Amino acid sequence: MNLVACAQNYANADRSDPFAYKRAICHLKNGISSRYTHEGKEGFYNAEPFQETRMLPDGREYNITVYRNIIRP
């Protein structure tokens, strides 16, 4: 699992925070977040990508990627 890609997923899920990606990367570099916590749980930023179908006003459908199930250390 690439923790930098997980940080990007987290930032994509939290679009209201313009510093989400930089914070997650800073926490990785400084050891605040890591692959596992002392209790053995996941200790890094992440969000799960899902495909969602949306509809245009004229009835055409298209798929987008949305991010849910945000994980924070």
N, CA, C and O atoms as a Tinker XYZ file with bonds, in Angstrom:
   292  protein
     1  N      0.845000   -1.179000    0.000000    73     2
     2  CA     0.000000    0.000000    0.000000    64     1     3
     3  C      0.886000    1.237000    0.000000    63     2     4     5
     4  O      1.767000    1.375000    0.849000    81     3
     5  N      0.659000    2.118000   -0.930000    73     3     6
     6  CA     1.425000    3.352000   -1.060000    64     5     7
     7  C      0.789000    4.427000   -0.182000    63     6     8     9
     8  O     -0.323000    4.873000   -0.464000    81     7
     9  N      1.470000    4.842000    0.863000    73     7    10
    10  CA     0.903000    5.802000    1.802000    64     9    11
    11  C      0.736000    7.189000    1.197000    63    10    12    13
    12  O     -0.131000    7.947000    1.633000    81    11
    13  N      1.544000    7.534000    0.206000    73    11    14
    14  CA     1.388000    8.825000   -0.475000    64    13    15
    15  C      0.095000    8.821000   -1.287000    63    14    16    17
    16  O     -0.626000    9.818000   -1.302000    81    15
    17  N     -0.205000    7.716000   -1.961000    73    15    18
    18  CA    -1.462000    7.610000   -2.706000    64    17    19
    19  C     -2.656000    7.642000   -1.747000    63    18    20    21
    20  O     -3.696000    8.212000   -2.075000    81    19
    21  N     -2.512000    7.037000   -0.574000    73    19    22
    22  CA    -3.574000    7.084000    0.432000    64    21    23
    23  C     -3.804000    8.522000    0.906000    63    22    24    25
    24  O     -4.945000    8.933000    1.120000    81    23
    25  N     -2.731000    9.273000    1.068000    73    23    26
    26  CA    -2.854000   10.682000    1.462000    64    25    27
    27  C     -3.583000   11.470000    0.379000    63    26    28    29
    28  O     -4.371000   12.363000    0.692000    81    27
    29  N     -3.332000   11.152000   -0.889000    73    27    30
    30  CA    -4.026000   11.821000   -1.989000    64    29    31
    31  C     -5.514000   11.475000   -1.972000    63    30    32    33
    32  O     -6.352000   12.345000   -2.211000    81    31
    33  N     -5.848000   10.225000   -1.695000    73    31    34
    34  CA    -7.260000    9.840000   -1.578000    64    33    35
    35  C     -7.940000   10.622000   -0.463000    63    34    36    37
    36  O     -9.066000   11.092000   -0.626000    81    35
    37  N     -7.256000   10.761000    0.671000    73    35    38
    38  CA    -7.801000   11.520000    1.792000    64    37    39
    39  C     -8.051000   12.976000    1.388000    63    38    40    41
    40  O     -9.099000   13.540000    1.701000    81    39
    41  N     -7.085000   13.577000    0.694000    73    39    42
    42  CA    -7.242000   14.967000    0.270000    64    41    43
    43  C     -8.385000   15.110000   -0.735000    63    42    44    45
    44  O     -9.111000   16.103000   -0.704000    81    43
    45  N     -8.552000   14.134000   -1.621000    73    43    46
    46  CA    -9.666000   14.178000   -2.568000    64    45    47
    47  C    -11.013000   14.070000   -1.863000    63    46    48    49
    48  O    -12.003000   14.630000   -2.332000    81    47
    49  N    -11.058000   13.361000   -0.747000    73    47    50
    50  CA   -12.298000   13.214000    0.004000    64    49    51
    51  C    -12.634000   14.465000    0.794000    63    50    52    53
    52  O    -13.807000   14.729000    1.056000    81    51
    53  N    -11.633000   15.239000    1.176000    73    51    54
    54  CA   -11.835000   16.429000    2.005000    64    53    55
    55  C    -11.520000   17.687000    1.195000    63    54    56    57
    56  O    -10.564000   18.401000    1.494000    81    55
    57  N    -12.317000   17.948000    0.187000    73    55    58
    58  CA   -12.058000   19.085000   -0.715000    64    57    59
    59  C    -12.255000   20.445000   -0.042000    63    58    60    61
    60  O    -11.787000   21.457000   -0.565000    81    59
    61  N    -12.934000   20.489000    1.100000    73    59    62
    62  CA   -13.139000   21.762000    1.778000    64    61    63
    63  C    -11.881000   22.239000    2.503000    63    62    64    65
    64  O    -11.806000   23.396000    2.917000    81    63
    65  N    -10.903000   21.364000    2.658000    73    63    66
    66  CA    -9.656000   21.713000    3.339000    64    65    67
    67  C     -8.527000   21.781000    2.309000    63    66    68    69
    68  O     -8.068000   20.738000    1.843000    81    67
    69  N     -8.069000   22.983000    1.941000    73    67    70
    70  CA    -7.037000   23.084000    0.906000    64    69    71
    71  C     -5.668000   22.556000    1.341000    63    70    72    73
    72  O     -4.789000   22.379000    0.497000    81    71
    73  N     -5.469000   22.302000    2.630000    73    71    74
    74  CA    -4.174000   21.845000    3.129000    64    73    75
    75  C     -4.183000   20.377000    3.543000    63    74    76    77
    76  O     -3.232000   19.917000    4.175000    81    75
    77  N     -5.227000   19.635000    3.206000    73    75    78
    78  CA    -5.362000   18.247000    3.646000    64    77    79
    79  C     -4.194000   17.386000    3.152000    63    78    80    81
    80  O     -3.629000   16.616000    3.928000    81    79
    81  N     -3.832000   17.505000    1.893000    73    79    82
    82  CA    -2.748000   16.681000    1.342000    64    81    83
    83  C     -1.415000   17.036000    1.982000    63    82    84    85
    84  O     -0.666000   16.143000    2.381000    81    83
    85  N     -1.108000   18.314000    2.086000    73    83    86
    86  CA     0.175000   18.726000    2.675000    64    85    87
    87  C      0.273000   18.307000    4.136000    63    86    88    89
    88  O      1.347000   17.924000    4.601000    81    87
    89  N     -0.841000   18.376000    4.866000    73    87    90
    90  CA    -0.832000   17.953000    6.264000    64    89    91
    91  C     -0.571000   16.452000    6.365000    63    90    92    93
    92  O      0.236000   16.014000    7.184000    81    91
    93  N     -1.256000   15.666000    5.532000    73    91    94
    94  CA    -1.078000   14.209000    5.574000    64    93    95
    95  C      0.362000   13.826000    5.235000    63    94    96    97
    96  O      0.935000   12.951000    5.885000    81    95
    97  N      0.950000   14.467000    4.229000    73    95    98
    98  CA     2.340000   14.179000    3.855000    64    97    99
    99  C      3.290000   14.617000    4.963000    63    98   100   101
   100  O      4.241000   13.901000    5.278000    81    99
   101  N      3.050000   15.764000    5.548000    73    99   102
   102  CA     3.888000   16.249000    6.651000    64   101   103
   103  C      3.832000   15.277000    7.826000    63   102   104   105
   104  O      4.856000   15.000000    8.449000    81   103
   105  N      2.634000   14.755000    8.136000    73   103   106
   106  CA     2.502000   13.797000    9.231000    64   105   107
   107  C      3.233000   12.497000    8.922000    63   106   108   109
   108  O      3.802000   11.877000    9.820000    81   107
   109  N      3.221000   12.077000    7.651000    73   107   110
   110  CA     3.974000   10.876000    7.272000    64   109   111
   111  C      5.472000   11.091000    7.428000    63   110   112   113
   112  O      6.172000   10.235000    7.970000    81   111
   113  N      5.967000   12.232000    6.955000    73   111   114
   114  CA     7.405000   12.502000    7.007000    64   113   115
   115  C      7.917000   12.662000    8.429000    63   114   116   117
   116  O      9.063000   12.318000    8.721000    81   115
   117  N      7.070000   13.183000    9.321000    73   115   118
   118  CA     7.497000   13.431000   10.693000    64   117   119
   119  C      7.146000   12.310000   11.662000    63   118   120   121
   120  O      7.412000   12.418000   12.859000    81   119
   121  N      6.557000   11.246000   11.158000    73   119   122
   122  CA     6.262000   10.099000   12.004000    64   121   123
   123  C      5.003000   10.213000   12.829000    63   122   124   125
   124  O      4.746000    9.358000   13.677000    81   123
   125  N      4.207000   11.248000   12.605000    73   123   126
   126  CA     2.950000   11.389000   13.344000    64   125   127
   127  C      1.973000   10.310000   12.901000    63   126   128   129
   128  O      1.242000    9.752000   13.720000    81   127
   129  N      1.963000   10.015000   11.600000    73   127   130
   130  CA     1.164000    8.902000   11.098000    64   129   131
   131  C      2.112000    7.876000   10.488000    63   130   132   133
   132  O      3.183000    8.220000    9.987000    81   131
   133  N      1.704000    6.623000   10.539000    73   131   134
   134  CA     2.524000    5.547000    9.992000    64   133   135
   135  C      1.603000    4.408000    9.579000    63   134   136   137
   136  O      0.385000    4.496000    9.737000    81   135
   137  N      2.185000    3.349000    9.055000    73   135   138
   138  CA     1.366000    2.228000    8.580000    64   137   139
   139  C      0.495000    1.656000    9.703000    63   138   140   141
   140  O     -0.681000    1.369000    9.479000    81   139
   141  N      1.050000    1.489000   10.900000    73   139   142
   142  CA     0.296000    0.935000   12.025000    64   141   143
   143  C      0.567000    1.725000   13.292000    63   142   144   145
   144  O      1.660000    2.257000   13.483000    81   143
   145  N     -0.443000    1.798000   14.160000    73   143   146
   146  CA    -0.278000    2.435000   15.462000    64   145   147
   147  C      0.316000    1.421000   16.433000    63   146   148   149
   148  O      0.551000    0.267000   16.072000    81   147
   149  N      0.555000    1.856000   17.658000    73   147   150
   150  CA     1.087000    0.957000   18.682000    64   149   151
   151  C      0.103000   -0.160000   19.008000    63   150   152   153
   152  O      0.507000   -1.233000   19.455000    81   151
   153  N     -1.208000    0.092000   18.782000    73   151   154
   154  CA    -2.229000   -0.913000   19.044000    64   153   155
   155  C     -2.423000   -1.871000   17.875000    63   154   156   157
   156  O     -3.225000   -2.801000   17.967000    81   155
   157  N     -1.695000   -1.657000   16.770000    73   155   158
   158  CA    -1.814000   -2.530000   15.615000    64   157   159
   159  C     -2.872000   -2.110000   14.608000    63   158   160   161
   160  O     -3.124000   -2.829000   13.642000    81   159
   161  N     -3.498000   -0.952000   14.820000    73   159   162
   162  CA    -4.510000   -0.450000   13.891000    64   161   163
   163  C     -3.826000    0.372000   12.801000    63   162   164   165
   164  O     -2.689000    0.814000   12.961000    81   163
   165  N     -4.542000    0.569000   11.689000    73   163   166
   166  CA    -3.994000    1.424000   10.630000    64   165   167
   167  C     -3.821000    2.832000   11.174000    63   166   168   169
   168  O     -4.710000    3.359000   11.844000    81   167
   169  N     -2.678000    3.441000   10.886000    73   167   170
   170  CA    -2.380000    4.747000   11.450000    64   169   171
   171  C     -2.043000    5.780000   10.392000    63   170   172   173
   172  O     -1.157000    6.608000   10.605000    81   171
   173  N     -2.722000    5.751000    9.264000    73   171   174
   174  CA    -2.418000    6.705000    8.195000    64   173   175
   175  C     -3.711000    7.266000    7.620000    63   174   176   177
   176  O     -4.796000    6.731000    7.851000    81   175
   177  N     -3.578000    8.343000    6.874000    73   175   178
   178  CA    -4.712000    8.972000    6.222000    64   177   179
   179  C     -5.112000    8.167000    4.990000    63   178   180   181
   180  O     -4.252000    7.685000    4.253000    81   179
   181  N     -6.418000    8.022000    4.768000    73   179   182
   182  CA    -6.889000    7.319000    3.588000    64   181   183
   183  C     -8.380000    7.583000    3.397000    63   182   184   185
   184  O     -9.056000    8.068000    4.305000    81   183
   185  N     -8.877000    7.262000    2.227000    73   183   186
   186  CA   -10.302000    7.262000    1.900000    64   185   187
   187  C    -10.494000    6.272000    0.767000    63   186   188   189
   188  O     -9.605000    6.093000   -0.065000    81   187
   189  N    -11.642000    5.633000    0.732000    73   187   190
   190  CA   -11.894000    4.614000   -0.279000    64   189   191
   191  C    -12.563000    5.232000   -1.505000    63   190   192   193
   192  O    -13.556000    5.948000   -1.374000    81   191
   193  N    -12.022000    4.959000   -2.705000    73   191   194
   194  CA   -12.653000    5.471000   -3.929000    64   193   195
   195  C    -13.827000    4.578000   -4.360000    63   194   196   197
   196  O    -13.746000    3.352000   -4.283000    81   195
   197  N    -14.895000    5.199000   -4.805000    73   195   198
   198  CA   -16.070000    4.511000   -5.318000    64   197   199
   199  C    -16.493000    5.161000   -6.628000    63   198   200   201
   200  O    -16.302000    6.362000   -6.820000    81   199
   201  N    -17.062000    4.375000   -7.520000    73   199   202
   202  CA   -17.624000    4.906000   -8.756000    64   201   203
   203  C    -19.087000    5.248000   -8.506000    63   202   204   205
   204  O    -19.832000    4.444000   -7.945000    81   203
   205  N    -19.492000    6.438000   -8.922000    73   203   206
   206  CA   -20.860000    6.893000   -8.735000    64   205   207
   207  C    -21.391000    7.377000  -10.079000    63   206   208   209
   208  O    -20.682000    8.055000  -10.824000    81   207
   209  N    -22.629000    7.031000  -10.387000    73   207   210
   210  CA   -23.255000    7.459000  -11.630000    64   209   211
   211  C    -24.060000    8.729000  -11.376000    63   210   212   213
   212  O    -24.853000    8.796000  -10.437000    81   211
   213  N    -23.853000    9.709000  -12.202000    73   211   214
   214  CA   -24.609000   10.963000  -12.117000    64   213   215
   215  C    -25.334000   11.192000  -13.433000    63   214   216   217
   216  O    -24.984000   10.613000  -14.462000    81   215
   217  N    -26.351000   12.048000  -13.385000    73   215   218
   218  CA   -27.163000   12.277000  -14.563000    64   217   219
   219  C    -27.184000   13.767000  -14.916000    63   218   220   221
   220  O    -27.340000   14.624000  -14.046000    81   219
   221  N    -27.026000   14.052000  -16.198000    73   219   222
   222  CA   -27.119000   15.410000  -16.702000    64   221   223
   223  C    -28.590000   15.780000  -16.880000    63   222   224   225
   224  O    -29.438000   14.890000  -16.937000    81   223
   225  N    -28.913000   17.079000  -16.969000    73   223   226
   226  CA   -30.314000   17.484000  -17.137000    64   225   227
   227  C    -30.976000   16.890000  -18.394000    63   226   228   229
   228  O    -32.194000   16.716000  -18.428000    81   227
   229  N    -30.184000   16.586000  -19.407000    73   227   230
   230  CA   -30.763000   16.013000  -20.629000    64   229   231
   231  C    -30.929000   14.496000  -20.549000    63   230   232   233
   232  O    -31.351000   13.883000  -21.530000    81   231
   233  N    -30.611000   13.871000  -19.413000    73   231   234
   234  CA   -30.826000   12.455000  -19.217000    64   233   235
   235  C    -29.605000   11.582000  -19.433000    63   234   236   237
   236  O    -29.646000   10.389000  -19.133000    81   235
   237  N    -28.524000   12.140000  -19.943000    73   235   238
   238  CA   -27.306000   11.341000  -20.134000    64   237   239
   239  C    -26.646000   11.070000  -18.790000    63   238   240   241
   240  O    -26.662000   11.913000  -17.893000    81   239
   241  N    -26.068000    9.884000  -18.665000    73   239   242
   242  CA   -25.396000    9.495000  -17.432000    64   241   243
   243  C    -23.887000    9.478000  -17.633000    63   242   244   245
   244  O    -23.393000    9.245000  -18.737000    81   243
   245  N    -23.168000    9.728000  -16.548000    73   243   246
   246  CA   -21.710000    9.645000  -16.571000    64   245   247
   247  C    -21.232000    9.181000  -15.201000    63   246   248   249
   248  O    -21.928000    9.355000  -14.201000    81   247
   249  N    -20.052000    8.596000  -15.164000    73   247   250
   250  CA   -19.478000    8.082000  -13.919000    64   249   251
   251  C    -18.382000    9.008000  -13.427000    63   250   252   253
   252  O    -17.618000    9.568000  -14.212000    81   251
   253  N    -18.322000    9.157000  -12.107000    73   251   254
   254  CA   -17.237000    9.898000  -11.473000    64   253   255
   255  C    -16.717000    9.076000  -10.301000    63   254   256   257
   256  O    -17.381000    8.149000   -9.836000    81   255
   257  N    -15.544000    9.418000   -9.836000    73   255   258
   258  CA   -14.974000    8.774000   -8.652000    64   257   259
   259  C    -15.225000    9.681000   -7.453000    63   258   260   261
   260  O    -14.871000   10.860000   -7.468000    81   259
   261  N    -15.832000    9.125000   -6.430000    73   259   262
   262  CA   -16.049000    9.838000   -5.174000    64   261   263
   263  C    -15.295000    9.081000   -4.082000    63   262   264   265
   264  O    -15.039000    7.885000   -4.219000    81   263
   265  N    -14.943000    9.765000   -3.012000    73   263   266
   266  CA   -14.166000    9.165000   -1.926000    64   265   267
   267  C    -14.989000    9.185000   -0.648000    63   266   268   269
   268  O    -15.525000   10.221000   -0.255000    81   267
   269  N    -15.081000    8.026000   -0.006000    73   267   270
   270  CA   -15.850000    7.867000    1.224000    64   269   271
   271  C    -15.018000    7.092000    2.241000    63   270   272   273
   272  O    -13.895000    6.675000    1.959000    81   271
   273  N    -15.582000    6.912000    3.405000    73   271   274
   274  CA   -14.938000    6.152000    4.492000    64   273   275
   275  C    -13.565000    6.729000    4.809000    63   274   276   277
   276  O    -12.547000    6.042000    4.723000    81   275
   277  N    -13.562000    7.987000    5.171000    73   275   278
   278  CA   -12.315000    8.680000    5.497000    64   277   279
   279  C    -11.673000    8.063000    6.731000    63   278   280   281
   280  O    -12.342000    7.790000    7.727000    81   279
   281  N    -10.375000    7.851000    6.648000    73   279   282
   282  CA    -9.598000    7.315000    7.772000    64   281   283
   283  C     -8.565000    8.377000    8.171000    63   282   284   285
   284  O     -7.792000    8.859000    7.344000    81   283
   285  N     -8.579000    8.719000    9.444000    73   283   286
   286  CA    -7.577000    9.648000    9.999000    64   285   287
   287  C     -6.841000    8.917000   11.116000    63   286   288   289
   288  O     -7.431000    8.118000   11.843000    81   287
   289  N     -5.550000    9.198000   11.244000    73   287   290
   290  CA    -4.812000    8.510000   12.327000    64   289   291
   291  C     -5.216000    8.999000   13.707000    63   290   292
   292  O     -4.689000    8.520000   14.711000    81   291
